[in-house]
């Protein structure tokens, strides 16, 4: 989606006022397959660029979700605990966490740059 930024570990980021909303890309959910469980941090936990803040379990594997920003978790999407499959159904609507007090972001890619990155990974 054009208004989002992306990490090379396939998370998307959207700025929403003072918050950074984070989810996983369509490419990531497609690669994972059917998602059956998600593990997220607690509100007020610290997240750090490049470090795992949770994991997603699919029928294929368990994959870490890496933080594209450094900051404090302001909110988690609790609906995902009961309906993790919503990430497969709408990866850009099913955000994972919202982060406040962001002090660092990794070098994020534009939508076009991310598309090129995915194509290079698939080649």
N, C-alpha and C positions, 0 to 999 in steps of 0.2 A: 504494500500500500504506500502510495507516494508521500504521505505526510509523516511517515514513521522513519526512524533511524534504526539501523541494524548493527549487531555485533557479528564478528566472524564465527562465533559459537552458536549462531542462529537464534538469538533473542532479539525481540524488537523493543524499542523504547519510544514513548510518546511523552512530551512535556505537557503537563496539565497544571498550569499555574506554577506553584512552587513544588509540585510533585512530579516525579518521573514514574510513569506507568510502564511495567515490564511484563512481557509475555514471550511466547515462543512463536517462531515463524511458521507459515504454512509448510515450507520445506521441511522444517524440523518435525512437525507433527506427522507429516506424511512418511518421513523416514522412520519414525518410531513405530508407526502402526497404531493399532487400537490401544488407547491409553486406559489403564484400569486402576491406577492409584497415583496420588500426588502427595509429596511431602514438602511443606512450606515452612519458612521460619515463623517466629512469633513476632507480633507487633513490638516495636522498640528494639528488636535485634539489630545489630550492625551488619551491613553487607559491604564487601570490598570488591573493587574491580578485579575480575578474573577468578574470584573464588566462588565455589559452589554455595548457593543459598538454599538449595532444595534439590529434590530429584523427582523424576517422572518415571513411573513403571508402566511399561507397555507389555503386550503379549510377547514381544521380541526380546526386550532387555530393560535394564534400569539405567537411566541416563541422568547425570548431574545437570542442573541448570546453573549457569555461571552468571554472575552479576556484571552487567555492563557499566555499573556506577558504584561509587562509594557513598554510603549514607546510612540513614536509619529507616527501618521498615515502619511506614505510617499505617499501612492497611494491607490485609491479605484477602484474597478472594475465597472466602470460606465456602462458597457454593461449589467449588471444585472438589471438596472432600466427598460430597455426596454424588457429584456428577462429573468425574474427571473426563468422561468422554466428550464433554462440551468443548474441550480443547480441540478435539478432532473435528467437531462440527463447525466451530467458528474460532479459529486460532487468534484472530484479531479482536474478537469480542470477549474472549475468555482470558482476560489478563490474570497474572499470577500475584504480583505484589505492586504496591505503590511505595516509593521511597522519598523521604524528605531530607532536608539538611544535606543535600548532595555536595560533596567537596571535590569529587573527581569523576570524570567519565572516561571510558576508554575511547579510542579513536573510532567513532561510529561511522557507518557507511550510509550513504543516501540509498534510496530505493533502487536506483539504477546501478549504483556501485555494488549493492548486495546481489542483484540479479546477475551481474557479471561474475561476482565471486562464486555464486552457486553454480553457474555454468562451468567455471574453471574447475570446480571440485568434481563435477560430474564427468568431465572430459577424460 
